[in-house]
Amino acid sequence: MNNGIELTKWWEQTLVGDVKSFSRIHDTLYSPLYFYLFKIVKDEDAAQDILQDLFIKFWERKERFGPINNVKYYFFKSARSLAINYLKAYRPELLDLQNCKQIDVVFSAEDLLVSMEAGRENRQILAMALNALPKRQKEMIFLRYFDDWNYDQIAEVTGLQYQSVVNHVHRGINQLRLKLTENKRCTPTELVA
């Protein structure tokens, strides 16, 4: 069965108080939500606390939420909102002061398991190139290529227009290509310069 269909079915069962169905949603979404939240707040404990609050709120307010068509994206959008609220309250230095909805996703070499043959140096170079991108482009590329979302889903979660998401991803990929081809034989520390 399609994961999205299963999540919708489990949410419908959750609405009538089925704890096992809510537990299945939790088990399915916990890891990707945690990974996303950790990338936003850059703190393991805070990511876990936000995630725990998210699931508690969904359980306690399930009747108020009612039926949800895209459960995964609704949870991600809610998690993103809670993370931004956390950053505003506790880590404002991690937010863009002019636009508090821009978050800075940081890529690590471990995130970039490009292939088993790719050397550690290549992963570091790619991680540095990704981290050199503007915040918005990093988030869009993370969701598009590391979590395999389509443009509509990214637009829904981030609150951006579809074309804006496409533009951010396109510009980010072009900048990555340029950076990687320019620095094909450079060391990782030269990439940041």
Residue frames as qw, qx, qy, qz and C-alpha x, y, z in Angstrom:
[[0.000, 0.889, 0.458, 0.000, 0.00, 0.00, 0.00],
 [0.329, 0.652, -0.036, 0.682, 1.19, 3.56, -0.76],
 [0.398, -0.147, -0.525, 0.738, 2.72, 5.27, 2.29],
 [0.161, -0.098, 0.021, -0.982, 0.53, 8.36, 1.82],
 [0.631, -0.276, -0.488, -0.537, -2.62, 6.24, 1.62],
 [0.638, -0.250, -0.666, 0.294, -1.60, 4.34, 4.74],
 [0.202, -0.045, -0.373, 0.905, -0.96, 7.56, 6.64],
 [0.388, -0.186, -0.174, -0.886, -4.36, 8.92, 5.62],
 [0.707, -0.284, -0.602, -0.239, -6.06, 5.68, 6.70],
 [0.546, -0.193, -0.602, 0.550, -4.22, 5.70, 10.03],
 [0.012, -0.063, 0.200, -0.978, -5.14, 9.34, 10.60],
 [0.559, -0.275, -0.370, -0.690, -8.82, 8.57, 9.93],
 [0.732, -0.299, -0.608, 0.070, -8.60, 5.78, 12.52],
 [0.362, -0.024, -0.444, 0.819, -6.81, 8.14, 14.90],
 [0.249, -0.289, -0.084, -0.921, -9.73, 10.55, 14.66],
 [0.753, -0.385, -0.322, -0.426, -11.93, 7.93, 16.32],
 [0.554, -0.691, 0.377, -0.270, -9.36, 7.36, 19.08],
 [0.986, 0.094, -0.080, 0.116, -7.34, 4.43, 17.69],
 [0.403, -0.819, 0.374, 0.166, -4.04, 4.66, 19.58],
 [0.756, -0.078, 0.545, 0.353, -2.40, 1.94, 17.47],
 [0.542, 0.698, 0.328, 0.333, -3.02, 3.88, 14.26],
 [0.052, -0.986, 0.133, -0.086, -1.55, 7.03, 15.78],
 [0.652, -0.545, 0.476, 0.225, 1.42, 4.95, 16.91],
 [0.746, 0.291, 0.462, 0.381, 1.90, 3.80, 13.30],
 [0.280, 0.921, 0.085, 0.257, 1.93, 7.44, 12.15],
 [0.403, -0.857, 0.318, 0.038, 4.48, 8.17, 14.86],
 [0.770, -0.242, 0.511, 0.295, 6.67, 5.23, 13.85],
 [0.653, 0.540, 0.385, 0.366, 6.52, 6.16, 10.17],
 [0.221, 0.899, 0.079, 0.369, 7.17, 9.88, 10.51],
 [0.598, -0.774, 0.036, 0.204, 9.40, 10.11, 13.57],
 [0.711, -0.205, 0.293, 0.605, 12.79, 9.62, 11.89],
 [0.399, 0.488, 0.342, 0.697, 12.30, 11.90, 8.88],
 [0.212, -0.912, -0.215, -0.277, 10.70, 14.58, 11.08],
 [0.667, -0.664, 0.071, 0.330, 13.52, 14.35, 13.60],
 [0.653, 0.055, 0.312, 0.688, 16.13, 14.60, 10.83],
 [0.171, 0.710, 0.332, 0.597, 14.37, 17.68, 9.39],
 [0.410, -0.895, -0.137, -0.113, 13.95, 19.35, 12.79],
 [0.737, -0.454, 0.126, 0.485, 17.54, 18.67, 13.74],
 [0.523, 0.314, 0.305, 0.732, 18.69, 20.33, 10.51],
 [0.055, -0.823, -0.258, -0.503, 16.63, 23.40, 11.45],
 [0.497, -0.849, 0.016, -0.179, 17.34, 23.80, 15.18],
 [0.526, 0.556, -0.546, 0.340, 20.82, 22.18, 15.22],
 [0.253, -0.402, 0.676, -0.563, 20.22, 20.71, 18.67],
 [0.347, -0.062, -0.927, -0.130, 19.32, 17.05, 19.32],
 [0.056, -0.331, -0.771, 0.541, 17.43, 17.67, 22.56],
 [0.292, 0.380, 0.097, -0.872, 15.46, 20.59, 21.13],
 [0.421, 0.146, -0.666, -0.599, 14.57, 18.56, 18.02],
 [0.289, -0.193, -0.934, 0.081, 13.30, 15.71, 20.19],
 [0.051, 0.378, 0.567, -0.730, 11.35, 18.10, 22.44],
 [0.363, 0.311, -0.194, -0.857, 9.72, 19.81, 19.46],
 [0.414, 0.044, -0.819, -0.395, 8.86, 16.45, 17.94],
 [0.163, -0.276, -0.879, 0.352, 7.36, 15.21, 21.20],
 [0.194, 0.399, 0.312, -0.840, 5.28, 18.40, 21.47],
 [0.369, 0.214, -0.512, -0.746, 4.17, 17.97, 17.86],
 [0.377, -0.124, -0.899, -0.185, 2.84, 14.45, 18.40],
 [0.071, -0.358, -0.728, 0.581, 1.19, 15.39, 21.70],
 [0.263, 0.359, 0.052, -0.894, -0.56, 18.35, 20.06],
 [0.418, 0.098, -0.672, -0.604, -1.75, 16.21, 17.16],
 [0.297, -0.235, -0.921, 0.092, -3.14, 13.59, 19.53],
 [0.032, -0.410, -0.587, 0.697, -4.79, 16.07, 21.89],
 [0.290, 0.501, 0.026, -0.815, -6.27, 18.21, 19.10],
 [0.203, 0.029, 0.882, 0.424, -7.10, 15.47, 16.60],
 [0.220, 0.663, 0.709, -0.097, -10.81, 16.32, 16.56],
 [0.060, 0.838, 0.034, -0.541, -10.00, 19.95, 15.83],
 [0.125, -0.421, 0.666, 0.603, -7.73, 18.97, 12.91],
 [0.774, 0.390, 0.220, -0.448, -10.32, 16.66, 11.40],
 [0.894, 0.278, 0.292, 0.196, -9.55, 14.75, 8.19],
 [0.120, -0.771, 0.430, 0.454, -6.15, 15.42, 6.63],
 [0.847, 0.516, -0.030, -0.125, -5.43, 14.49, 3.01],
 [0.642, 0.536, -0.416, 0.357, -1.63, 14.82, 3.07],
 [0.747, -0.653, -0.113, 0.047, -0.73, 13.66, 6.56],
 [0.776, -0.070, -0.009, 0.626, 3.04, 13.63, 6.02],
 [0.301, 0.457, 0.108, 0.830, 3.14, 17.17, 4.69],
 [0.420, -0.781, -0.192, -0.421, 0.76, 18.47, 7.35],
 [0.804, -0.526, -0.085, 0.264, 3.05, 17.04, 10.03],
 [0.644, 0.100, 0.066, 0.755, 6.14, 18.49, 8.33],
 [0.042, 0.666, 0.174, 0.724, 4.53, 21.90, 7.94],
 [0.596, -0.761, -0.144, -0.210, 3.50, 21.88, 11.60],
 [0.829, -0.311, -0.036, 0.463, 6.98, 20.73, 12.66],
 [0.466, 0.369, 0.098, 0.798, 8.57, 23.50, 10.63],
 [0.225, -0.772, -0.162, -0.572, 6.28, 26.05, 12.26],
 [0.754, -0.648, -0.090, 0.048, 7.12, 24.77, 15.76],
 [0.772, -0.046, 0.021, 0.634, 10.84, 24.85, 14.91],
 [0.230, 0.569, 0.104, 0.783, 10.62, 28.45, 13.73],
 [0.484, -0.787, -0.125, -0.362, 8.78, 29.39, 16.94],
 [0.848, -0.415, -0.056, 0.326, 11.52, 27.64, 18.94],
 [0.611, 0.213, 0.060, 0.760, 14.23, 29.53, 17.05],
 [0.059, -0.748, -0.142, -0.646, 12.45, 32.85, 17.58],
 [0.641, -0.735, -0.063, -0.210, 12.25, 32.20, 21.31],
 [0.809, -0.518, 0.204, 0.190, 15.56, 30.47, 22.06],
 [0.643, -0.160, 0.431, 0.613, 17.96, 30.75, 19.10],
 [0.371, 0.867, 0.203, -0.263, 17.15, 33.94, 17.17],
 [0.137, -0.693, 0.537, 0.462, 20.71, 34.07, 15.87],
 [0.395, 0.005, 0.866, 0.307, 19.83, 31.11, 13.61],
 [0.378, 0.714, 0.589, -0.030, 17.02, 33.02, 11.89],
 [0.295, 0.336, 0.276, 0.851, 17.21, 35.61, 9.17],
 [0.046, -0.394, -0.470, 0.788, 16.08, 38.75, 11.01],
 [0.278, 0.210, -0.246, -0.904, 14.36, 40.22, 7.93],
 [0.731, 0.017, -0.420, -0.538, 12.43, 37.06, 7.13],
 [0.455, -0.389, 0.703, -0.384, 11.87, 34.77, 10.11],
 [0.919, 0.173, 0.212, -0.284, 10.53, 32.04, 7.85],
 [0.647, 0.589, -0.480, 0.068, 13.95, 31.44, 6.30],
 [0.810, -0.512, 0.287, -0.004, 15.78, 28.66, 8.06],
 [0.231, 0.721, -0.646, -0.098, 19.33, 27.52, 7.60],
 [0.992, -0.048, 0.097, -0.065, 19.65, 23.81, 6.86],
 [0.066, -0.751, 0.647, 0.114, 23.26, 22.66, 7.27],
 [0.934, 0.235, -0.248, -0.106, 24.49, 19.65, 5.34],
 [0.496, -0.631, 0.595, 0.043, 27.07, 17.30, 6.77],
 [0.224, 0.433, -0.819, -0.303, 29.28, 14.79, 5.01],
 [0.246, 0.061, 0.944, -0.213, 27.22, 12.00, 6.62],
 [0.535, 0.519, 0.358, -0.563, 24.08, 13.32, 4.91],
 [0.487, 0.676, -0.339, -0.437, 25.70, 12.95, 1.55],
 [0.626, -0.159, 0.755, 0.112, 25.99, 9.25, 0.93],
 [0.446, 0.582, -0.321, -0.600, 26.30, 9.94, -2.77],
 [0.898, 0.215, -0.351, -0.153, 27.60, 6.47, -3.47],
 [0.884, -0.432, 0.107, 0.147, 29.67, 3.82, -1.76],
 [0.783, 0.231, 0.091, 0.571, 32.61, 4.53, -4.10],
 [0.108, 0.881, 0.001, 0.462, 32.61, 8.28, -3.57],
 [0.586, 0.077, -0.484, 0.645, 35.52, 9.24, -1.43],
 [0.351, -0.676, -0.459, 0.457, 35.32, 11.16, 1.81],
 [0.239, -0.288, 0.130, 0.918, 36.95, 14.16, 0.18],
 [0.078, -0.288, -0.611, -0.733, 34.24, 14.35, -2.52],
 [0.344, -0.671, -0.656, -0.031, 31.49, 14.24, 0.14],
 [0.369, -0.573, -0.238, 0.693, 33.20, 17.02, 2.08],
 [0.132, -0.067, 0.352, 0.924, 33.52, 19.14, -1.04],
 [0.209, -0.468, -0.680, -0.524, 29.84, 18.61, -1.88],
 [0.396, -0.677, -0.559, 0.269, 28.79, 19.38, 1.71],
 [0.298, -0.433, -0.042, 0.849, 30.78, 22.61, 1.64],
 [0.003, -0.138, -0.514, -0.847, 29.29, 23.58, -1.71],
 [0.311, -0.599, -0.698, -0.240, 25.80, 22.91, -0.36],
 [0.415, -0.650, -0.412, 0.485, 26.50, 24.89, 2.79],
 [0.247, -0.188, 0.163, 0.936, 27.69, 27.84, 0.67],
 [0.052, -0.496, -0.649, -0.574, 24.20, 28.16, -0.86],
 [0.285, -0.327, 0.150, -0.888, 21.73, 30.73, 0.48],
 [0.319, -0.034, 0.783, -0.532, 19.48, 29.45, 3.27],
 [0.705, 0.321, 0.194, -0.602, 16.32, 29.20, 1.20],
 [0.645, 0.469, -0.542, -0.267, 18.06, 27.26, -1.57],
 [0.085, 0.303, -0.915, 0.253, 19.58, 24.84, 0.94],
 [0.497, 0.096, 0.649, -0.568, 16.18, 24.09, 2.44],
 [0.739, 0.435, -0.061, -0.511, 14.58, 23.58, -0.98],
 [0.510, 0.469, -0.715, -0.092, 17.39, 21.26, -2.15],
 [0.159, -0.203, 0.878, -0.404, 17.26, 19.34, 1.13],
 [0.630, 0.228, 0.496, -0.553, 13.53, 18.69, 0.76],
 [0.705, 0.528, -0.220, -0.419, 13.69, 18.00, -2.98],
 [0.629, 0.477, -0.613, -0.015, 16.70, 15.71, -3.18],
 [0.099, 0.299, -0.849, 0.424, 17.34, 14.40, 0.32],
 [0.400, 0.147, 0.718, -0.550, 13.72, 13.77, 1.30],
 [0.121, 0.151, 0.854, 0.482, 12.41, 13.23, -2.26],
 [0.245, 0.627, 0.521, -0.524, 9.56, 15.75, -2.19],
 [0.388, 0.533, 0.504, 0.558, 7.99, 17.22, -5.30],
 [0.155, 0.229, -0.009, 0.961, 7.70, 20.97, -5.85],
 [0.462, -0.553, -0.359, -0.593, 4.01, 21.13, -4.85],
 [0.752, -0.478, -0.422, 0.164, 4.75, 19.46, -1.54],
 [0.512, -0.068, -0.205, 0.832, 7.67, 21.80, -0.81],
 [0.084, -0.394, -0.170, -0.899, 5.50, 24.82, -1.64],
 [0.613, -0.570, -0.432, -0.336, 2.77, 23.54, 0.68],
 [0.737, -0.410, -0.361, 0.398, 5.13, 23.01, 3.62],
 [0.459, -0.094, -0.083, 0.880, 7.17, 26.20, 3.22],
 [0.108, 0.790, 0.422, -0.431, 4.30, 28.49, 2.26],
 [0.094, -0.457, 0.421, 0.778, 6.06, 29.62, -0.93],
 [0.697, 0.517, -0.031, -0.496, 4.56, 29.79, -4.39],
 [0.932, 0.138, 0.312, 0.123, 5.23, 26.78, -6.63],
 [0.616, 0.719, -0.051, 0.317, 7.28, 28.82, -9.12],
 [0.178, -0.863, 0.400, -0.254, 9.37, 30.31, -6.32],
 [0.809, -0.345, 0.476, -0.005, 10.26, 26.80, -5.12],
 [0.853, 0.414, 0.211, 0.238, 11.21, 25.76, -8.67],
 [0.312, 0.879, -0.183, 0.311, 13.35, 28.89, -9.03],
 [0.448, -0.749, 0.461, -0.162, 15.16, 28.32, -5.72],
 [0.881, -0.110, 0.447, 0.109, 15.95, 24.70, -6.58],
 [0.727, 0.618, 0.126, 0.271, 17.05, 25.61, -10.12],
 [0.098, 0.908, -0.294, 0.282, 19.32, 28.44, -8.90],
 [0.640, -0.596, 0.476, -0.093, 20.75, 26.22, -6.17],
 [0.906, 0.121, 0.360, 0.189, 21.57, 23.40, -8.60],
 [0.553, 0.771, -0.022, 0.316, 23.17, 25.88, -11.01],
 [0.176, -0.870, 0.394, -0.238, 25.29, 27.35, -8.20],
 [0.811, -0.351, 0.468, 0.017, 26.32, 23.86, -7.11],
 [0.848, 0.418, 0.211, 0.251, 27.33, 22.94, -10.66],
 [0.303, 0.878, -0.171, 0.328, 29.32, 26.12, -11.03],
 [0.432, -0.762, 0.442, -0.194, 31.01, 25.76, -7.64],
 [0.872, -0.185, 0.449, 0.061, 31.84, 22.08, -8.17],
 [0.788, 0.515, 0.143, 0.306, 33.19, 22.52, -11.71],
 [0.127, 0.911, -0.248, 0.304, 35.24, 25.58, -10.73],
 [0.357, -0.670, 0.590, -0.274, 36.74, 23.77, -7.77],
 [0.943, 0.124, -0.262, -0.165, 37.09, 20.30, -9.22],
 [0.790, 0.168, -0.422, 0.411, 40.64, 19.91, -8.01],
 [0.063, -0.653, 0.340, -0.674, 40.63, 22.21, -5.00],
 [0.262, -0.055, -0.850, 0.454, 40.81, 21.22, -1.36],
 [0.248, -0.680, -0.689, -0.043, 37.65, 21.44, 0.81],
 [0.293, -0.649, -0.259, 0.652, 38.93, 24.55, 2.62],
 [0.141, -0.142, 0.376, 0.905, 39.43, 26.37, -0.69],
 [0.038, -0.490, -0.777, -0.393, 35.80, 25.73, -1.63],
 [0.215, -0.766, -0.522, 0.307, 34.48, 28.04, 1.09],
 [0.302, -0.419, 0.090, 0.852, 36.65, 30.98, 0.03]]
